[in-house]
């Protein structure tokens, strides 16, 4: 086999196939969207930056939270698993907010109603920031395919875990948060 590989004709057969494989793998694995040039939301890579408005029309950006552990939860008020997991997020937030945990509840307002989202958050006693993705730009940037979708982001802004679907329970949230908080600054 090695003899065939190093023969003039054999080597020329292998090189194009190897090159094609390398190109396809690099495109598939690339953390950058070739259409937008932006980072894609993959574990081990930087979380894509964004800015959104909260209920008070104040802009909050992910970039200003570097140094904190961030849970980024995409949800809608009509989504049963989203509704079911919200109390667990609030309990974990209450336990760890003083240790550097920030939870951002990104309501997919482009497919929900802002008033319904606010009413739901008030009924559930949500104290962490609720942000409104009214045009779907952030949801597309994070490639949200299902609700809820939750991203765990470390203090350096790196995505460490992504969980599609739910509802997430308090135990799982605590384990993931404690792991990231325990890593220090």
VOPAGU-2260 file (C-alpha; in pm, 1 decimal, decimal comma):
REM VOPAGU-2260
SITE   aa  ch    i         X         Y         Z
SITE  UNK   A    0       0,0       0,0       0,0
SITE  UNK   A    1     273,0     249,1      87,2
SITE  UNK   A    2     445,5     175,4    -239,3
SITE  UNK   A    3     126,6     266,4    -427,8
SITE  UNK   A    4      87,1     586,7    -223,8
SITE  UNK   A    5     433,0     710,7    -313,3
SITE  UNK   A    6     415,2     620,6    -678,1
SITE  UNK   A    7     358,1     917,6    -900,4
SITE  UNK   A    8       4,8     818,0   -1004,2
SITE  UNK   A    9    -101,5     699,2    -656,0
SITE  UNK   A   10      -6,8    1021,1    -482,0
SITE  UNK   A   11    -203,6    1230,2    -730,2
SITE  UNK   A   12    -512,6    1020,4    -659,7
SITE  UNK   A   13    -489,8    1072,6    -283,5
SITE  UNK   A   14    -411,5    1445,9    -270,4
SITE  UNK   A   15    -739,0    1576,5    -419,9
SITE  UNK   A   16    -950,6    1353,9    -195,7
SITE  UNK   A   17    -753,6    1459,0     112,8
SITE  UNK   A   18    -782,4    1825,4      15,3
SITE  UNK   A   19   -1157,9    1802,6     -31,3
SITE  UNK   A   20   -1193,3    1630,3     307,4
SITE  UNK   A   21    -990,0    1902,3     481,2
SITE  UNK   A   22   -1193,3    2180,9     318,6
SITE  UNK   A   23   -1528,1    2020,2     406,0
SITE  UNK   A   24   -1420,0    1953,3     764,4
SITE  UNK   A   25   -1295,9    2308,3     816,3
SITE  UNK   A   26   -1619,8    2455,5     678,4
SITE  UNK   A   27   -1832,4    2225,1     894,8
SITE  UNK   A   28   -1628,1    2285,8    1210,4
SITE  UNK   A   29   -1569,0    2656,6    1157,4
SITE  UNK   A   30   -1702,4    2871,9    1441,4
SITE  UNK   A   31   -1759,0    3160,3    1197,5
SITE  UNK   A   32   -2068,3    3199,0     981,8
SITE  UNK   A   33   -1944,6    3255,4     628,0
SITE  UNK   A   34   -2255,0    3461,9     546,5
SITE  UNK   A   35   -2225,0    3712,8     830,7
SITE  UNK   A   36   -1864,5    3669,9     944,0
SITE  UNK   A   37   -1994,2    3633,9    1300,9
SITE  UNK   A   38   -1907,3    3369,4    1556,0
SITE  UNK   A   39   -2154,4    3081,7    1570,1
SITE  UNK   A   40   -2279,0    2954,1    1905,4
SITE  UNK   A   41   -2062,1    2646,4    1960,6
SITE  UNK   A   42   -1934,4    2499,6    2283,2
SITE  UNK   A   43   -1575,0    2607,6    2337,5
SITE  UNK   A   44   -1604,8    2930,0    2138,3
SITE  UNK   A   45   -1690,5    3288,3    2233,2
SITE  UNK   A   46   -2059,4    3363,7    2273,0
SITE  UNK   A   47   -2180,2    3586,9    1989,1
SITE  UNK   A   48   -2218,6    3946,7    2109,8
SITE  UNK   A   49   -2557,0    4117,0    2119,8
SITE  UNK   A   50   -2751,8    4403,2    2274,8
SITE  UNK   A   51   -3124,4    4391,3    2353,7
SITE  UNK   A   52   -3380,0    4605,0    2534,5
SITE  UNK   A   53   -3529,0    4506,2    2868,9
SITE  UNK   A   54   -3875,9    4590,3    3008,1
SITE  UNK   A   55   -3755,8    4940,6    3105,4
SITE  UNK   A   56   -3627,8    5008,6    2751,2
SITE  UNK   A   57   -3270,9    4993,1    2880,7
SITE  UNK   A   58   -3013,3    4828,9    2654,7
SITE  UNK   A   59   -2819,6    4539,6    2798,9
SITE  UNK   A   60   -2531,3    4385,2    2608,3
SITE  UNK   A   61   -2366,4    4051,8    2665,2
SITE  UNK   A   62   -2022,6    4210,9    2626,5
SITE  UNK   A   63   -2067,7    4421,5    2940,7
SITE  UNK   A   64   -2121,8    4104,4    3145,8
SITE  UNK   A   65   -1774,9    3959,1    3085,6
SITE  UNK   A   66   -1638,0    3848,6    3422,0
SITE  UNK   A   67   -1974,8    3703,5    3523,7
SITE  UNK   A   68   -2111,6    3355,0    3469,1
SITE  UNK   A   69   -2408,0    3398,6    3233,7
SITE  UNK   A   70   -2703,3    3172,5    3167,3
SITE  UNK   A   71   -2870,0    3277,1    2845,2
SITE  UNK   A   72   -3219,5    3128,4    2821,8
SITE  UNK   A   73   -3433,0    3172,3    2507,7
SITE  UNK   A   74   -3803,5    3133,2    2587,2
SITE  UNK   A   75   -4160,3    3230,2    2498,7
SITE  UNK   A   76   -4465,4    3278,3    2719,8
SITE  UNK   A   77   -4671,0    3025,5    2518,9
SITE  UNK   A   78   -4405,5    2750,1    2555,3
SITE  UNK   A   79   -4503,1    2493,2    2824,8
SITE  UNK   A   80   -4144,2    2375,0    2902,9
SITE  UNK   A   81   -4032,1    2740,5    2920,8
SITE  UNK   A   82   -4306,9    2814,2    3169,3
SITE  UNK   A   83   -4226,0    2504,2    3372,9
SITE  UNK   A   84   -3853,2    2578,5    3409,5
SITE  UNK   A   85   -3875,4    2949,8    3496,7
SITE  UNK   A   86   -3913,0    2892,2    3875,3
SITE  UNK   A   87   -3592,7    2681,7    3875,7
SITE  UNK   A   88   -3403,2    2963,1    3700,6
SITE  UNK   A   89   -3531,2    3211,3    3959,0
SITE  UNK   A   90   -3431,0    2985,4    4250,7
SITE  UNK   A   91   -3078,8    2935,9    4114,6
SITE  UNK   A   92   -3049,7    3308,7    4043,8
SITE  UNK   A   93   -3152,3    3390,1    4402,9
SITE  UNK   A   94   -2890,2    3146,5    4535,2
SITE  UNK   A   95   -2596,4    3260,5    4322,8
SITE  UNK   A   96   -2650,2    3619,2    4202,2
SITE  UNK   A   97   -2412,9    3753,9    4468,2
SITE  UNK   A   98   -2140,0    3515,8    4347,0
SITE  UNK   A   99   -2134,0    3655,2    3993,8
SITE  UNK   A  100   -2421,4    3471,1    3825,1
SITE  UNK   A  101   -2631,0    3659,4    3571,3
SITE  UNK   A  102   -2933,9    3502,6    3406,9
SITE  UNK   A  103   -3071,6    3663,3    3093,1
SITE  UNK   A  104   -3417,4    3551,4    2988,8
SITE  UNK   A  105   -3434,9    3631,3    2617,6
SITE  UNK   A  106   -3798,3    3635,2    2515,5
SITE  UNK   A  107   -3842,1    3549,5    2149,3
SITE  UNK   A  108   -4080,1    3842,6    2109,1
SITE  UNK   A  109   -4078,3    3813,4    1729,7
SITE  UNK   A  110   -4290,1    3498,5    1780,6
SITE  UNK   A  111   -4446,3    3594,4    2113,1
SITE  UNK   A  112   -4621,4    3896,7    2259,1
SITE  UNK   A  113   -4422,0    4139,2    2476,5
SITE  UNK   A  114   -4717,1    4207,1    2706,2
SITE  UNK   A  115   -4776,3    3834,3    2759,9
SITE  UNK   A  116   -4407,4    3787,1    2833,6
SITE  UNK   A  117   -4405,9    4068,7    3090,9
SITE  UNK   A  118   -4724,5    3942,6    3253,8
SITE  UNK   A  119   -4578,7    3591,2    3274,8
SITE  UNK   A  120   -4250,9    3717,7    3424,1
SITE  UNK   A  121   -4439,7    3922,1    3684,1
SITE  UNK   A  122   -4667,8    3629,6    3776,6
SITE  UNK   A  123   -4363,9    3404,1    3825,4
SITE  UNK   A  124   -4172,9    3665,1    4024,6
SITE  UNK   A  125   -3883,5    3673,7    3777,7
SITE  UNK   A  126   -3614,7    3907,5    3913,6
SITE  UNK   A  127   -3338,9    3850,9    3656,4
SITE  UNK   A  128   -3330,6    4059,7    3337,1
SITE  UNK   A  129   -3587,8    3973,1    3073,2
SITE  UNK   A  130   -3475,7    4090,2    2730,0
SITE  UNK   A  131   -3685,2    4121,1    2415,6
SITE  UNK   A  132   -3568,3    3984,3    2081,1
SITE  UNK   A  133   -3841,2    4162,9    1887,0
SITE  UNK   A  134   -3693,2    4115,3    1539,8
SITE  UNK   A  135   -3538,5    3770,0    1590,1
SITE  UNK   A  136   -3184,1    3885,0    1509,9
SITE  UNK   A  137   -3033,1    3742,8    1828,6
SITE  UNK   A  138   -3229,6    3418,7    1799,9
SITE  UNK   A  139   -3097,4    3373,0    1445,8
SITE  UNK   A  140   -2744,6    3458,5    1557,2
SITE  UNK   A  141   -2772,4    3186,7    1824,2
SITE  UNK   A  142   -2942,3    2952,9    1575,6
SITE  UNK   A  143   -3242,5    2892,1    1799,2
SITE  UNK   A  144   -3437,2    2598,8    1655,9
SITE  UNK   A  145   -3638,9    2497,9    1961,9
SITE  UNK   A  146   -3765,6    2656,0    2280,9
SITE  UNK   A  147   -3639,6    2667,0    2540,3
SITE  UNK   A  148   -3268,9    2674,2    2453,7
SITE  UNK   A  149   -3016,0    2752,5    2724,7
SITE  UNK   A  150   -2650,9    2856,3    2694,7
SITE  UNK   A  151   -2406,2    2844,4    2986,5
SITE  UNK   A  152   -2129,9    3102,6    2937,9
SITE  UNK   A  153   -1818,4    3124,2    3155,6
SITE  UNK   A  154   -1654,3    3437,4    3296,7
SITE  UNK   A  155   -1438,8    3473,9    2984,5
SITE  UNK   A  156   -1742,3    3475,7    2754,2
SITE  UNK   A  157   -1692,7    3118,5    2628,5
SITE  UNK   A  158   -1994,4    2892,6    2572,2
SITE  UNK   A  159   -1943,3    2591,0    2796,5
SITE  UNK   A  160   -2275,0    2407,9    2758,4
SITE  UNK   A  161   -2585,9    2428,6    2541,3
SITE  UNK   A  162   -2910,2    2254,6    2632,5
SITE  UNK   A  163   -3188,4    2232,0    2377,0
SITE  UNK   A  164   -3536,4    2179,0    2516,4
SITE  UNK   A  165   -3656,7    2154,4    2869,7
SITE  UNK   A  166   -3780,2    2198,6    3124,7
SITE  UNK   A  167   -3449,0    2219,4    3309,8
SITE  UNK   A  168   -3463,9    2141,9    3678,2
SITE  UNK   A  169   -3303,3    2323,6    3967,5
SITE  UNK   A  170   -3054,0    2041,8    4034,8
SITE  UNK   A  171   -2909,2    2047,6    3684,0
SITE  UNK   A  172   -2888,8    2427,3    3684,9
SITE  UNK   A  173   -2711,5    2426,9    4022,5
SITE  UNK   A  174   -2452,4    2173,1    3905,7
SITE  UNK   A  175   -2369,3    2367,9    3589,5
SITE  UNK   A  176   -2361,5    2704,3    3768,4
SITE  UNK   A  177   -2147,9    2580,3    4058,1
SITE  UNK   A  178   -1902,4    2428,7    3812,4
SITE  UNK   A  179   -1861,1    2760,5    3630,9
SITE  UNK   A  180   -1859,8    2974,1    3946,6
SITE  UNK   A  181   -1597,9    2744,5    4099,8
SITE  UNK   A  182   -1355,9    2819,6    3819,2
SITE  UNK   A  183   -1294,5    3165,8    3964,1
SITE  UNK   A  184   -1202,3    3471,2    3765,4
